[in-house]
Amino acid sequence: MTVLTTTDAEGKARDLAGGAVRARVAACAQITGPVTSVYRWEGAVETAQEWQVLLKTTAARYDALEAWLTEAHDYDTPEIIATPMARGSAAYLEWVARETAG
């Protein structure tokens, strides 16, 4: 599966990506940005520049990745969205499973 999160600085995105891979809760992470996010927070519409981190993991490791992101992230309510992979290269998916085996 892929898991998306965002943060407000490129360095923080690099820390989240590298930390998740080192913790073996993600096999790979890609950083894109900056992106512009528009959202409602505490009653006001906000606009902010953010960096997206797309992490690759397995369904079996999702709970560990979510817990890791929640602890490592500095947002009060970090965006953590998981999307299952409908299909993928068998070799790549086997690599993801090996790298996140713990």
Sequence and secondary structure as in RCSB ss.txt:
>XXXX:A:sequence
MTVLTTTDAEGKARDLAGGAVRARVAACAQITGPVTSVYRWEGAVETAQEWQVLLKTTAARYDALEAWLTEAHDY
DTPEIIATPMARGSAAYLEWVARETAG
>XXXX:A:secstr
 EEEEEESSHHHHHHHHHHHHHTTS SEEEEEEEEEEEEEETTEEEEEEEEEEEEE  GGGHHHHHHHHHHH  S
SS   EEE  S   HHHHHHHHHHT  
